[in-house]
Amino acid sequence: MPGLRMKGGVRSNSTGDGFIAIVHTWDNIECRGELTEWRSPEVFPTEEAAMQYHKTSIRPMLEQLVAKVAKETPRTKVIHRKLE
């Protein structure tokens, strides 16, 4: 059964000061192999500010995407866990 795994969070900004929100995506449930990284264009002064952005802006979009994938591709295994 095909699968998709996404994990989101924050990390320090590798191109300067501050923190950014990120989402890592794998084309398998086991998180093996190459990942794709999406980085928020907005840089936040603190890790807490970046996490707040992730929780209020990115997480809801990811939840909608997961629900859509689950509905439209019934042969794909979808697991959604909210990590605080």
mmCIF file of the N, C-alpha and C atoms, coordinates in Angstrom:
data_MODEL
# 
_entry.id   MODEL 
# 
loop_
_atom_site.group_PDB 
_atom_site.id 
_atom_site.type_symbol 
_atom_site.label_atom_id 
_atom_site.label_alt_id 
_atom_site.label_comp_id 
_atom_site.label_asym_id 
_atom_site.label_entity_id 
_atom_site.label_seq_id 
_atom_site.pdbx_PDB_ins_code 
_atom_site.Cartn_x 
_atom_site.Cartn_y 
_atom_site.Cartn_z 
_atom_site.occupancy 
_atom_site.B_iso_or_equiv 
_atom_site.pdbx_formal_charge 
_atom_site.auth_seq_id 
_atom_site.auth_comp_id 
_atom_site.auth_asym_id 
_atom_site.auth_atom_id 
_atom_site.pdbx_PDB_model_num 
ATOM 1   N N  . MET A 1 1  ? 0.845   -1.175 0.000  1.00 0.00 ? 1  MET A N  1 
ATOM 2   C CA . MET A 1 1  ? 0.000   0.000  0.000  1.00 0.00 ? 1  MET A CA 1 
ATOM 3   C C  . MET A 1 1  ? 0.892   1.241  0.000  1.00 0.00 ? 1  MET A C  1 
ATOM 4   N N  . PRO A 1 2  ? 0.676   2.174  -0.916 1.00 0.00 ? 2  PRO A N  1 
ATOM 5   C CA . PRO A 1 2  ? 1.482   3.391  -0.951 1.00 0.00 ? 2  PRO A CA 1 
ATOM 6   C C  . PRO A 1 2  ? 1.196   4.257  0.266  1.00 0.00 ? 2  PRO A C  1 
ATOM 7   N N  . GLY A 1 3  ? 2.111   5.153  0.554  1.00 0.00 ? 3  GLY A N  1 
ATOM 8   C CA . GLY A 1 3  ? 1.930   6.033  1.698  1.00 0.00 ? 3  GLY A CA 1 
ATOM 9   C C  . GLY A 1 3  ? 2.666   7.334  1.520  1.00 0.00 ? 3  GLY A C  1 
ATOM 10  N N  . LEU A 1 4  ? 2.408   8.224  2.420  1.00 0.00 ? 4  LEU A N  1 
ATOM 11  C CA . LEU A 1 4  ? 3.026   9.543  2.425  1.00 0.00 ? 4  LEU A CA 1 
ATOM 12  C C  . LEU A 1 4  ? 3.205   9.940  3.880  1.00 0.00 ? 4  LEU A C  1 
ATOM 13  N N  . ARG A 1 5  ? 4.348   10.522 4.199  1.00 0.00 ? 5  ARG A N  1 
ATOM 14  C CA . ARG A 1 5  ? 4.589   10.978 5.574  1.00 0.00 ? 5  ARG A CA 1 
ATOM 15  C C  . ARG A 1 5  ? 5.032   12.423 5.523  1.00 0.00 ? 5  ARG A C  1 
ATOM 16  N N  . MET A 1 6  ? 4.421   13.246 6.368  1.00 0.00 ? 6  MET A N  1 
ATOM 17  C CA . MET A 1 6  ? 4.802   14.645 6.504  1.00 0.00 ? 6  MET A CA 1 
ATOM 18  C C  . MET A 1 6  ? 5.035   14.941 7.973  1.00 0.00 ? 6  MET A C  1 
ATOM 19  N N  . LYS A 1 7  ? 6.093   15.679 8.246  1.00 0.00 ? 7  LYS A N  1 
ATOM 20  C CA . LYS A 1 7  ? 6.388   16.115 9.605  1.00 0.00 ? 7  LYS A CA 1 
ATOM 21  C C  . LYS A 1 7  ? 6.695   17.601 9.556  1.00 0.00 ? 7  LYS A C  1 
ATOM 22  N N  . GLY A 1 8  ? 6.104   18.339 10.444 1.00 0.00 ? 8  GLY A N  1 
ATOM 23  C CA . GLY A 1 8  ? 6.330   19.777 10.475 1.00 0.00 ? 8  GLY A CA 1 
ATOM 24  C C  . GLY A 1 8  ? 6.919   20.222 11.787 1.00 0.00 ? 8  GLY A C  1 
ATOM 25  N N  . GLY A 1 9  ? 7.517   21.375 11.758 1.00 0.00 ? 9  GLY A N  1 
ATOM 26  C CA . GLY A 1 9  ? 8.107   21.939 12.961 1.00 0.00 ? 9  GLY A CA 1 
ATOM 27  C C  . GLY A 1 9  ? 8.821   23.224 12.654 1.00 0.00 ? 9  GLY A C  1 
ATOM 28  N N  . VAL A 1 10 ? 9.835   23.531 13.449 1.00 0.00 ? 10 VAL A N  1 
ATOM 29  C CA . VAL A 1 10 ? 10.627  24.747 13.236 1.00 0.00 ? 10 VAL A CA 1 
ATOM 30  C C  . VAL A 1 10 ? 12.106  24.396 13.309 1.00 0.00 ? 10 VAL A C  1 
ATOM 31  N N  . ARG A 1 11 ? 12.912  25.267 12.739 1.00 0.00 ? 11 ARG A N  1 
ATOM 32  C CA . ARG A 1 11 ? 14.370  25.109 12.814 1.00 0.00 ? 11 ARG A CA 1 
ATOM 33  C C  . ARG A 1 11 ? 15.005  26.480 12.698 1.00 0.00 ? 11 ARG A C  1 
ATOM 34  N N  . SER A 1 12 ? 16.275  26.542 13.046 1.00 0.00 ? 12 SER A N  1 
ATOM 35  C CA . SER A 1 12 ? 16.973  27.816 12.904 1.00 0.00 ? 12 SER A CA 1 
ATOM 36  C C  . SER A 1 12 ? 17.120  28.134 11.420 1.00 0.00 ? 12 SER A C  1 
ATOM 37  N N  . ASN A 1 13 ? 17.132  29.394 11.114 1.00 0.00 ? 13 ASN A N  1 
ATOM 38  C CA . ASN A 1 13 ? 17.234  29.857 9.736  1.00 0.00 ? 13 ASN A CA 1 
ATOM 39  C C  . ASN A 1 13 ? 18.668  29.665 9.244  1.00 0.00 ? 13 ASN A C  1 
ATOM 40  N N  . SER A 1 14 ? 18.869  28.781 8.279  1.00 0.00 ? 14 SER A N  1 
ATOM 41  C CA . SER A 1 14 ? 20.219  28.481 7.805  1.00 0.00 ? 14 SER A CA 1 
ATOM 42  C C  . SER A 1 14 ? 20.835  29.608 6.974  1.00 0.00 ? 14 SER A C  1 
ATOM 43  N N  . THR A 1 15 ? 20.019  30.571 6.559  1.00 0.00 ? 15 THR A N  1 
ATOM 44  C CA . THR A 1 15 ? 20.544  31.666 5.740  1.00 0.00 ? 15 THR A CA 1 
ATOM 45  C C  . THR A 1 15 ? 20.648  32.984 6.501  1.00 0.00 ? 15 THR A C  1 
ATOM 46  N N  . GLY A 1 16 ? 20.458  32.921 7.816  1.00 0.00 ? 16 GLY A N  1 
ATOM 47  C CA . GLY A 1 16 ? 20.547  34.152 8.600  1.00 0.00 ? 16 GLY A CA 1 
ATOM 48  C C  . GLY A 1 16 ? 20.044  33.936 10.009 1.00 0.00 ? 16 GLY A C  1 
ATOM 49  N N  . ASP A 1 17 ? 19.642  35.019 10.642 1.00 0.00 ? 17 ASP A N  1 
ATOM 50  C CA . ASP A 1 17 ? 19.150  34.962 12.010 1.00 0.00 ? 17 ASP A CA 1 
ATOM 51  C C  . ASP A 1 17 ? 17.712  34.478 12.060 1.00 0.00 ? 17 ASP A C  1 
ATOM 52  N N  . GLY A 1 18 ? 17.291  34.078 13.244 1.00 0.00 ? 18 GLY A N  1 
ATOM 53  C CA . GLY A 1 18 ? 15.900  33.739 13.478 1.00 0.00 ? 18 GLY A CA 1 
ATOM 54  C C  . GLY A 1 18 ? 15.570  32.285 13.216 1.00 0.00 ? 18 GLY A C  1 
ATOM 55  N N  . PHE A 1 19 ? 14.261  32.020 13.125 1.00 0.00 ? 19 PHE A N  1 
ATOM 56  C CA . PHE A 1 19 ? 13.740  30.666 12.968 1.00 0.00 ? 19 PHE A CA 1 
ATOM 57  C C  . PHE A 1 19 ? 12.696  30.643 11.861 1.00 0.00 ? 19 PHE A C  1 
ATOM 58  N N  . ILE A 1 20 ? 12.542  29.483 11.250 1.00 0.00 ? 20 ILE A N  1 
ATOM 59  C CA . ILE A 1 20 ? 11.547  29.300 10.189 1.00 0.00 ? 20 ILE A CA 1 
ATOM 60  C C  . ILE A 1 20 ? 10.722  28.054 10.484 1.00 0.00 ? 20 ILE A C  1 
ATOM 61  N N  . ALA A 1 21 ? 9.519   28.036 9.956  1.00 0.00 ? 21 ALA A N  1 
ATOM 62  C CA . ALA A 1 21 ? 8.676   26.843 10.017 1.00 0.00 ? 21 ALA A CA 1 
ATOM 63  C C  . ALA A 1 21 ? 9.027   25.968 8.820  1.00 0.00 ? 21 ALA A C  1 
ATOM 64  N N  . ILE A 1 22 ? 9.004   24.647 9.028  1.00 0.00 ? 22 ILE A N  1 
ATOM 65  C CA . ILE A 1 22 ? 9.341   23.712 7.956  1.00 0.00 ? 22 ILE A CA 1 
ATOM 66  C C  . ILE A 1 22 ? 8.343   22.564 7.915  1.00 0.00 ? 22 ILE A C  1 
ATOM 67  N N  . VAL A 1 23 ? 8.304   21.902 6.770  1.00 0.00 ? 23 VAL A N  1 
ATOM 68  C CA . VAL A 1 23 ? 7.565   20.646 6.618  1.00 0.00 ? 23 VAL A CA 1 
ATOM 69  C C  . VAL A 1 23 ? 8.451   19.711 5.816  1.00 0.00 ? 23 VAL A C  1 
ATOM 70  N N  . HIS A 1 24 ? 8.679   18.515 6.353  1.00 0.00 ? 24 HIS A N  1 
ATOM 71  C CA . HIS A 1 24 ? 9.414   17.472 5.642  1.00 0.00 ? 24 HIS A CA 1 
ATOM 72  C C  . HIS A 1 24 ? 8.409   16.458 5.110  1.00 0.00 ? 24 HIS A C  1 
ATOM 73  N N  . THR A 1 25 ? 8.630   16.026 3.873  1.00 0.00 ? 25 THR A N  1 
ATOM 74  C CA . THR A 1 25 ? 7.737   15.068 3.233  1.00 0.00 ? 25 THR A CA 1 
ATOM 75  C C  . THR A 1 25 ? 8.544   13.914 2.659  1.00 0.00 ? 25 THR A C  1 
ATOM 76  N N  . TRP A 1 26 ? 8.055   12.695 2.898  1.00 0.00 ? 26 TRP A N  1 
ATOM 77  C CA . TRP A 1 26 ? 8.621   11.489 2.294  1.00 0.00 ? 26 TRP A CA 1 
ATOM 78  C C  . TRP A 1 26 ? 7.526   10.817 1.494  1.00 0.00 ? 26 TRP A C  1 
ATOM 79  N N  . ASP A 1 27 ? 7.916   10.023 0.509  1.00 0.00 ? 27 ASP A N  1 
ATOM 80  C CA . ASP A 1 27 ? 6.923   9.305  -0.286 1.00 0.00 ? 27 ASP A CA 1 
ATOM 81  C C  . ASP A 1 27 ? 6.650   7.911  0.275  1.00 0.00 ? 27 ASP A C  1 
ATOM 82  N N  . ASN A 1 28 ? 6.965   7.705  1.556  1.00 0.00 ? 28 ASN A N  1 
ATOM 83  C CA . ASN A 1 28 ? 6.705   6.429  2.207  1.00 0.00 ? 28 ASN A CA 1 
ATOM 84  C C  . ASN A 1 28 ? 6.440   6.668  3.692  1.00 0.00 ? 28 ASN A C  1 
ATOM 85  N N  . ILE A 1 29 ? 5.730   5.750  4.314  1.00 0.00 ? 29 ILE A N  1 
ATOM 86  C CA . ILE A 1 29 ? 5.347   5.865  5.719  1.00 0.00 ? 29 ILE A CA 1 
ATOM 87  C C  . ILE A 1 29 ? 6.553   5.758  6.648  1.00 0.00 ? 29 ILE A C  1 
ATOM 88  N N  . GLU A 1 30 ? 7.578   5.035  6.232  1.00 0.00 ? 30 GLU A N  1 
ATOM 89  C CA . GLU A 1 30 ? 8.730   4.778  7.088  1.00 0.00 ? 30 GLU A CA 1 
ATOM 90  C C  . GLU A 1 30 ? 9.738   5.920  7.157  1.00 0.00 ? 30 GLU A C  1 
ATOM 91  N N  . CYS A 1 31 ? 9.546   6.977  6.386  1.00 0.00 ? 31 CYS A N  1 
ATOM 92  C CA . CYS A 1 31 ? 10.470  8.126  6.332  1.00 0.00 ? 31 CYS A CA 1 
ATOM 93  C C  . CYS A 1 31 ? 11.854  7.693  5.859  1.00 0.00 ? 31 CYS A C  1 
ATOM 94  N N  . ARG A 1 32 ? 11.892  6.827  4.893  1.00 0.00 ? 32 ARG A N  1 
ATOM 95  C CA . ARG A 1 32 ? 13.169  6.364  4.332  1.00 0.00 ? 32 ARG A CA 1 
ATOM 96  C C  . ARG A 1 32 ? 13.467  7.105  3.038  1.00 0.00 ? 32 ARG A C  1 
ATOM 97  N N  . GLY A 1 33 ? 14.745  7.276  2.785  1.00 0.00 ? 33 GLY A N  1 
ATOM 98  C CA . GLY A 1 33 ? 15.165  7.885  1.527  1.00 0.00 ? 33 GLY A CA 1 
ATOM 99  C C  . GLY A 1 33 ? 15.126  9.397  1.556  1.00 0.00 ? 33 GLY A C  1 
ATOM 100 N N  . GLU A 1 34 ? 15.127  9.957  0.371  1.00 0.00 ? 34 GLU A N  1 
ATOM 101 C CA . GLU A 1 34 ? 15.162  11.412 0.211  1.00 0.00 ? 34 GLU A CA 1 
ATOM 102 C C  . GLU A 1 34 ? 13.878  12.049 0.729  1.00 0.00 ? 34 GLU A C  1 
ATOM 103 N N  . LEU A 1 35 ? 14.056  13.147 1.420  1.00 0.00 ? 35 LEU A N  1 
ATOM 104 C CA . LEU A 1 35 ? 12.904  13.918 1.850  1.00 0.00 ? 35 LEU A CA 1 
ATOM 105 C C  . LEU A 1 35 ? 12.850  15.211 1.059  1.00 0.00 ? 35 LEU A C  1 
ATOM 106 N N  . THR A 1 36 ? 11.684  15.788 1.031  1.00 0.00 ? 36 THR A N  1 
ATOM 107 C CA . THR A 1 36 ? 11.491  17.110 0.445  1.00 0.00 ? 36 THR A CA 1 
ATOM 108 C C  . THR A 1 36 ? 11.238  18.064 1.596  1.00 0.00 ? 36 THR A C  1 
ATOM 109 N N  . GLU A 1 37 ? 11.923  19.197 1.595  1.00 0.00 ? 37 GLU A N  1 
ATOM 110 C CA . GLU A 1 37 ? 11.736  20.165 2.674  1.00 0.00 ? 37 GLU A CA 1 
ATOM 111 C C  . GLU A 1 37 ? 11.111  21.435 2.132  1.00 0.00 ? 37 GLU A C  1 
ATOM 112 N N  . TRP A 1 38 ? 10.006  21.826 2.743  1.00 0.00 ? 38 TRP A N  1 
ATOM 113 C CA . TRP A 1 38 ? 9.392   23.119 2.460  1.00 0.00 ? 38 TRP A CA 1 
ATOM 114 C C  . TRP A 1 38 ? 9.762   24.041 3.605  1.00 0.00 ? 38 TRP A C  1 
ATOM 115 N N  . ARG A 1 39 ? 10.154  25.269 3.284  1.00 0.00 ? 39 ARG A N  1 
ATOM 116 C CA . ARG A 1 39 ? 10.526  26.262 4.295  1.00 0.00 ? 39 ARG A CA 1 
ATOM 117 C C  . ARG A 1 39 ? 9.621   27.476 4.168  1.00 0.00 ? 39 ARG A C  1 
ATOM 118 N N  . SER A 1 40 ? 9.175   27.966 5.292  1.00 0.00 ? 40 SER A N  1 
ATOM 119 C CA . SER A 1 40 ? 8.341   29.168 5.257  1.00 0.00 ? 40 SER A CA 1 
ATOM 120 C C  . SER A 1 40 ? 9.179   30.347 4.768  1.00 0.00 ? 40 SER A C  1 
ATOM 121 N N  . PRO A 1 41 ? 8.590   31.224 3.985  1.00 0.00 ? 41 PRO A N  1 
ATOM 122 C CA . PRO A 1 41 ? 9.335   32.388 3.531  1.00 0.00 ? 41 PRO A CA 1 
ATOM 123 C C  . PRO A 1 41 ? 9.540   33.410 4.647  1.00 0.00 ? 41 PRO A C  1 
ATOM 124 N N  . GLU A 1 42 ? 8.717   33.339 5.683  1.00 0.00 ? 42 GLU A N  1 
ATOM 125 C CA . GLU A 1 42 ? 8.801   34.288 6.785  1.00 0.00 ? 42 GLU A CA 1 
ATOM 126 C C  . GLU A 1 42 ? 9.796   33.797 7.836  1.00 0.00 ? 42 GLU A C  1 
ATOM 127 N N  . VAL A 1 43 ? 10.646  34.702 8.318  1.00 0.00 ? 43 VAL A N  1 
ATOM 128 C CA . VAL A 1 43 ? 11.620  34.395 9.365  1.00 0.00 ? 43 VAL A CA 1 
ATOM 129 C C  . VAL A 1 43 ? 11.133  35.041 10.656 1.00 0.00 ? 43 VAL A C  1 
ATOM 130 N N  . PHE A 1 44 ? 11.193  34.277 11.737 1.00 0.00 ? 44 PHE A N  1 
ATOM 131 C CA . PHE A 1 44 ? 10.692  34.732 13.032 1.00 0.00 ? 44 PHE A CA 1 
ATOM 132 C C  . PHE A 1 44 ? 11.859  34.963 13.990 1.00 0.00 ? 44 PHE A C  1 
ATOM 133 N N  . PRO A 1 45 ? 11.739  35.940 14.873 1.00 0.00 ? 45 PRO A N  1 
ATOM 134 C CA . PRO A 1 45 ? 12.856  36.270 15.764 1.00 0.00 ? 45 PRO A CA 1 
ATOM 135 C C  . PRO A 1 45 ? 13.118  35.209 16.827 1.00 0.00 ? 45 PRO A C  1 
ATOM 136 N N  . THR A 1 46 ? 12.084  34.444 17.194 1.00 0.00 ? 46 THR A N  1 
ATOM 137 C CA . THR A 1 46 ? 12.252  33.412 18.228 1.00 0.00 ? 46 THR A CA 1 
ATOM 138 C C  . THR A 1 46 ? 11.685  32.085 17.753 1.00 0.00 ? 46 THR A C  1 
ATOM 139 N N  . GLU A 1 47 ? 12.157  31.026 18.386 1.00 0.00 ? 47 GLU A N  1 
ATOM 140 C CA . GLU A 1 47 ? 11.636  29.689 18.085 1.00 0.00 ? 47 GLU A CA 1 
ATOM 141 C C  . GLU A 1 47 ? 10.150  29.599 18.445 1.00 0.00 ? 47 GLU A C  1 
ATOM 142 N N  . GLU A 1 48 ? 9.772   30.234 19.545 1.00 0.00 ? 48 GLU A N  1 
ATOM 143 C CA . GLU A 1 48 ? 8.383   30.219 19.978 1.00 0.00 ? 48 GLU A CA 1 
ATOM 144 C C  . GLU A 1 48 ? 7.462   30.900 18.959 1.00 0.00 ? 48 GLU A C  1 
ATOM 145 N N  . ALA A 1 49 ? 7.916   32.013 18.381 1.00 0.00 ? 49 ALA A N  1 
ATOM 146 C CA . ALA A 1 49 ? 7.110   32.712 17.372 1.00 0.00 ? 49 ALA A CA 1 
ATOM 147 C C  . ALA A 1 49 ? 6.950   31.855 16.123 1.00 0.00 ? 49 ALA A C  1 
ATOM 148 N N  . ALA A 1 50 ? 8.012   31.175 15.711 1.00 0.00 ? 50 ALA A N  1 
ATOM 149 C CA . ALA A 1 50 ? 7.934   30.292 14.547 1.00 0.00 ? 50 ALA A CA 1 
ATOM 150 C C  . ALA A 1 50 ? 6.986   29.127 14.816 1.00 0.00 ? 50 ALA A C  1 
ATOM 151 N N  . MET A 1 51 ? 7.028   28.568 16.027 1.00 0.00 ? 51 MET A N  1 
ATOM 152 C CA . MET A 1 51 ? 6.134   27.457 16.378 1.00 0.00 ? 51 MET A CA 1 
ATOM 153 C C  . MET A 1 51 ? 4.686   27.919 16.422 1.00 0.00 ? 51 MET A C  1 
ATOM 154 N N  . GLN A 1 52 ? 4.456   29.118 16.923 1.00 0.00 ? 52 GLN A N  1 
ATOM 155 C CA . GLN A 1 52 ? 3.086   29.648 16.934 1.00 0.00 ? 52 GLN A CA 1 
ATOM 156 C C  . GLN A 1 52 ? 2.557   29.793 15.510 1.00 0.00 ? 52 GLN A C  1 
ATOM 157 N N  . TYR A 1 53 ? 3.386   30.278 14.599 1.00 0.00 ? 53 TYR A N  1 
ATOM 158 C CA . TYR A 1 53 ? 2.997   30.384 13.184 1.00 0.00 ? 53 TYR A CA 1 
ATOM 159 C C  . TYR A 1 53 ? 2.684   28.996 12.628 1.00 0.00 ? 53 TYR A C  1 
ATOM 160 N N  . HIS A 1 54 ? 3.522   28.033 12.958 1.00 0.00 ? 54 HIS A N  1 
ATOM 161 C CA . HIS A 1 54 ? 3.298   26.665 12.485 1.00 0.00 ? 54 HIS A CA 1 
ATOM 162 C C  . HIS A 1 54 ? 1.955   26.136 12.981 1.00 0.00 ? 54 HIS A C  1 
ATOM 163 N N  . LYS A 1 55 ? 1.679   26.333 14.259 1.00 0.00 ? 55 LYS A N  1 
ATOM 164 C CA . LYS A 1 55 ? 0.448   25.813 14.849 1.00 0.00 ? 55 LYS A CA 1 
ATOM 165 C C  . LYS A 1 55 ? -0.804  26.483 14.306 1.00 0.00 ? 55 LYS A C  1 
ATOM 166 N N  . THR A 1 56 ? -0.728  27.781 14.018 1.00 0.00 ? 56 THR A N  1 
ATOM 167 C CA . THR A 1 56 ? -1.934  28.514 13.608 1.00 0.00 ? 56 THR A CA 1 
ATOM 168 C C  . THR A 1 56 ? -2.115  28.617 12.099 1.00 0.00 ? 56 THR A C  1 
ATOM 169 N N  . SER A 1 57 ? -1.048  28.489 11.328 1.00 0.00 ? 57 SER A N  1 
ATOM 170 C CA . SER A 1 57 ? -1.157  28.660 9.876  1.00 0.00 ? 57 SER A CA 1 
ATOM 171 C C  . SER A 1 57 ? -0.854  27.387 9.102  1.00 0.00 ? 57 SER A C  1 
ATOM 172 N N  . ILE A 1 58 ? 0.236   26.742 9.411  1.00 0.00 ? 58 ILE A N  1 
ATOM 173 C CA . ILE A 1 58 ? 0.662   25.587 8.620  1.00 0.00 ? 58 ILE A CA 1 
ATOM 174 C C  . ILE A 1 58 ? -0.087  24.320 9.017  1.00 0.00 ? 58 ILE A C  1 
ATOM 175 N N  . ARG A 1 59 ? -0.176  24.047 10.316 1.00 0.00 ? 59 ARG A N  1 
ATOM 176 C CA . ARG A 1 59 ? -0.829  22.819 10.764 1.00 0.00 ? 59 ARG A CA 1 
ATOM 177 C C  . ARG A 1 59 ? -2.257  22.678 10.227 1.00 0.00 ? 59 ARG A C  1 
ATOM 178 N N  . PRO A 1 60 ? -3.089  23.718 10.264 1.00 0.00 ? 60 PRO A N  1 
ATOM 179 C CA . PRO A 1 60 ? -4.441  23.562 9.706  1.00 0.00 ? 60 PRO A CA 1 
ATOM 180 C C  . PRO A 1 60 ? -4.431  23.198 8.216  1.00 0.00 ? 60 PRO A C  1 
ATOM 181 N N  . MET A 1 61 ? -3.496  23.760 7.464  1.00 0.00 ? 61 MET A N  1 
ATOM 182 C CA . MET A 1 61 ? -3.402  23.419 6.039  1.00 0.00 ? 61 MET A CA 1 
ATOM 183 C C  . MET A 1 61 ? -2.973  21.965 5.857  1.00 0.00 ? 61 MET A C  1 
ATOM 184 N N  . LEU A 1 62 ? -2.023  21.507 6.677  1.00 0.00 ? 62 LEU A N  1 
ATOM 185 C CA . LEU A 1 62 ? -1.597  20.110 6.594  1.00 0.00 ? 62 LEU A CA 1 
ATOM 186 C C  . LEU A 1 62 ? -2.747  19.166 6.943  1.00 0.00 ? 62 LEU A C  1 
ATOM 187 N N  . GLU A 1 63 ? -3.523  19.520 7.949  1.00 0.00 ? 63 GLU A N  1 
ATOM 188 C CA . GLU A 1 63 ? -4.661  18.688 8.329  1.00 0.00 ? 63 GLU A CA 1 
ATOM 189 C C  . GLU A 1 63 ? -5.678  18.602 7.198  1.00 0.00 ? 63 GLU A C  1 
ATOM 190 N N  . GLN A 1 64 ? -5.918  19.709 6.507  1.00 0.00 ? 64 GLN A N  1 
ATOM 191 C CA . GLN A 1 64 ? -6.828  19.700 5.363  1.00 0.00 ? 64 GLN A CA 1 
ATOM 192 C C  . GLN A 1 64 ? -6.280  18.835 4.233  1.00 0.00 ? 64 GLN A C  1 
ATOM 193 N N  . LEU A 1 65 ? -4.981  18.939 3.986  1.00 0.00 ? 65 LEU A N  1 
ATOM 194 C CA . LEU A 1 65 ? -4.352  18.145 2.940  1.00 0.00 ? 65 LEU A CA 1 
ATOM 195 C C  . LEU A 1 65 ? -4.433  16.654 3.250  1.00 0.00 ? 65 LEU A C  1 
ATOM 196 N N  . VAL A 1 66 ? -4.160  16.287 4.493  1.00 0.00 ? 66 VAL A N  1 
ATOM 197 C CA . VAL A 1 66 ? -4.232  14.886 4.891  1.00 0.00 ? 66 VAL A CA 1 
ATOM 198 C C  . VAL A 1 66 ? -5.651  14.358 4.715  1.00 0.00 ? 66 VAL A C  1 
ATOM 199 N N  . ALA A 1 67 ? -6.644  15.125 5.120  1.00 0.00 ? 67 ALA A N  1 
ATOM 200 C CA . ALA A 1 67 ? -8.040  14.710 4.965  1.00 0.00 ? 67 ALA A CA 1 
ATOM 201 C C  . ALA A 1 67 ? -8.400  14.549 3.492  1.00 0.00 ? 67 ALA A C  1 
ATOM 202 N N  . LYS A 1 68 ? -7.917  15.456 2.661  1.00 0.00 ? 68 LYS A N  1 
ATOM 203 C CA . LYS A 1 68 ? -8.199  15.382 1.226  1.00 0.00 ? 68 LYS A CA 1 
ATOM 204 C C  . LYS A 1 68 ? -7.559  14.143 0.609  1.00 0.00 ? 68 LYS A C  1 
ATOM 205 N N  . VAL A 1 69 ? -6.312  13.883 0.952  1.00 0.00 ? 69 VAL A N  1 
ATOM 206 C CA . VAL A 1 69 ? -5.617  12.701 0.410  1.00 0.00 ? 69 VAL A CA 1 
ATOM 207 C C  . VAL A 1 69 ? -6.340  11.434 0.849  1.00 0.00 ? 69 VAL A C  1 
ATOM 208 N N  . ALA A 1 70 ? -6.739  11.366 2.111  1.00 0.00 ? 70 ALA A N  1 
ATOM 209 C CA . ALA A 1 70 ? -7.433  10.186 2.626  1.00 0.00 ? 70 ALA A CA 1 
ATOM 210 C C  . ALA A 1 70 ? -8.747  9.945  1.888  1.00 0.00 ? 70 ALA A C  1 
ATOM 211 N N  . LYS A 1 71 ? -9.443  11.012 1.581  1.00 0.00 ? 71 LYS A N  1 
ATOM 212 C CA . LYS A 1 71 ? -10.740 10.899 0.901  1.00 0.00 ? 71 LYS A CA 1 
ATOM 213 C C  . LYS A 1 71 ? -10.576 10.539 -0.572 1.00 0.00 ? 71 LYS A C  1 
ATOM 214 N N  . GLU A 1 72 ? -9.612  11.164 -1.253 1.00 0.00 ? 72 GLU A N  1 
ATOM 215 C CA . GLU A 1 72 ? -9.471  11.005 -2.700 1.00 0.00 ? 72 GLU A CA 1 
ATOM 216 C C  . GLU A 1 72 ? -8.660  9.779  -3.120 1.00 0.00 ? 72 GLU A C  1 
ATOM 217 N N  . THR A 1 73 ? -7.833  9.265  -2.238 1.00 0.00 ? 73 THR A N  1 
ATOM 218 C CA . THR A 1 73 ? -7.001  8.107  -2.583 1.00 0.00 ? 73 THR A CA 1 
ATOM 219 C C  . THR A 1 73 ? -7.153  7.030  -1.513 1.00 0.00 ? 73 THR A C  1 
ATOM 220 N N  . PRO A 1 74 ? -8.248  6.277  -1.571 1.00 0.00 ? 74 PRO A N  1 
ATOM 221 C CA . PRO A 1 74 ? -8.532  5.306  -0.520 1.00 0.00 ? 74 PRO A CA 1 
ATOM 222 C C  . PRO A 1 74 ? -7.501  4.183  -0.397 1.00 0.00 ? 74 PRO A C  1 
ATOM 223 N N  . ARG A 1 75 ? -6.700  3.956  -1.412 1.00 0.00 ? 75 ARG A N  1 
ATOM 224 C CA . ARG A 1 75 ? -5.684  2.907  -1.329 1.00 0.00 ? 75 ARG A CA 1 
ATOM 225 C C  . ARG A 1 75 ? -4.390  3.408  -0.687 1.00 0.00 ? 75 ARG A C  1 
ATOM 226 N N  . THR A 1 76 ? -4.334  4.670  -0.341 1.00 0.00 ? 76 THR A N  1 
ATOM 227 C CA . THR A 1 76 ? -3.163  5.237  0.317  1.00 0.00 ? 76 THR A CA 1 
ATOM 228 C C  . THR A 1 76 ? -3.380  5.213  1.824  1.00 0.00 ? 76 THR A C  1 
ATOM 229 N N  . LYS A 1 77 ? -2.387  4.755  2.541  1.00 0.00 ? 77 LYS A N  1 
ATOM 230 C CA . LYS A 1 77 ? -2.458  4.725  4.002  1.00 0.00 ? 77 LYS A CA 1 
ATOM 231 C C  . LYS A 1 77 ? -2.173  6.124  4.534  1.00 0.00 ? 77 LYS A C  1 
ATOM 232 N N  . VAL A 1 78 ? -3.087  6.645  5.340  1.00 0.00 ? 78 VAL A N  1 
ATOM 233 C CA . VAL A 1 78 ? -2.945  7.993  5.899  1.00 0.00 ? 78 VAL A CA 1 
ATOM 234 C C  . VAL A 1 78 ? -2.950  7.875  7.419  1.00 0.00 ? 78 VAL A C  1 
ATOM 235 N N  . ILE A 1 79 ? -1.887  8.367  8.030  1.00 0.00 ? 79 ILE A N  1 
ATOM 236 C CA . ILE A 1 79 ? -1.784  8.402  9.490  1.00 0.00 ? 79 ILE A CA 1 
ATOM 237 C C  . ILE A 1 79 ? -1.544  9.849  9.879  1.00 0.00 ? 79 ILE A C  1 
ATOM 238 N N  . HIS A 1 80 ? -2.368  10.361 10.787 1.00 0.00 ? 80 HIS A N  1 
ATOM 239 C CA . HIS A 1 80 ? -2.204  11.742 11.214 1.00 0.00 ? 80 HIS A CA 1 
ATOM 240 C C  . HIS A 1 80 ? -2.043  11.763 12.729 1.00 0.00 ? 80 HIS A C  1 
ATOM 241 N N  . ARG A 1 81 ? -0.900  12.270 13.178 1.00 0.00 ? 81 ARG A N  1 
ATOM 242 C CA . ARG A 1 81 ? -0.637  12.436 14.603 1.00 0.00 ? 81 ARG A CA 1 
ATOM 243 C C  . ARG A 1 81 ? -0.264  13.884 14.847 1.00 0.00 ? 81 ARG A C  1 
ATOM 244 N N  . LYS A 1 82 ? -0.912  14.484 15.806 1.00 0.00 ? 82 LYS A N  1 
ATOM 245 C CA . LYS A 1 82 ? -0.595  15.871 16.160 1.00 0.00 ? 82 LYS A CA 1 
ATOM 246 C C  . LYS A 1 82 ? 0.420   15.846 17.300 1.00 0.00 ? 82 LYS A C  1 
ATOM 247 N N  . LEU A 1 83 ? 1.598   16.380 17.058 1.00 0.00 ? 83 LEU A N  1 
ATOM 248 C CA . LEU A 1 83 ? 2.627   16.464 18.075 1.00 0.00 ? 83 LEU A CA 1 
ATOM 249 C C  . LEU A 1 83 ? 2.661   17.876 18.626 1.00 0.00 ? 83 LEU A C  1 
ATOM 250 N N  . GLU A 1 84 ? 2.666   18.019 19.903 1.00 0.00 ? 84 GLU A N  1 
ATOM 251 C CA . GLU A 1 84 ? 2.707   19.351 20.515 1.00 0.00 ? 84 GLU A CA 1 
ATOM 252 C C  . GLU A 1 84 ? 4.118   19.744 20.821 1.00 0.00 ? 84 GLU A C  1 
# 
